[in-house]
Amino acid sequence: MASDPGGQVLEEGTGRIFDIYVVVPIDGKLRIAKGGVFSHYEFSRPIADRLTDEAWRAMLNENKQPEMAEWMGEFIAK
């Protein structure tokens, strides 16, 4: 969390777990392994309206979270 003189706060939160597939060498052969990785969000809000953990979870449950950063689209498949 960081704030600025303009009254904004930078919020940061984790969201849903995404599947991740990676190629790994096992016994001299390439295999596909599957795991999980958290989604990540950073966004500004008025400092007077800072989010609690409960409010953030409610946003996720209602599918009202902000868009993830554009650069994440380089490695997240939809």
ABEGO torsion letter per residue (X at the ends): XBBBAAGBBBBBBBBBBBBBBBBBBBGGBBBBBBBBBBBBBBBBBBAAABBBAAAAAAAAAAGABBBBBAAAAAABBX
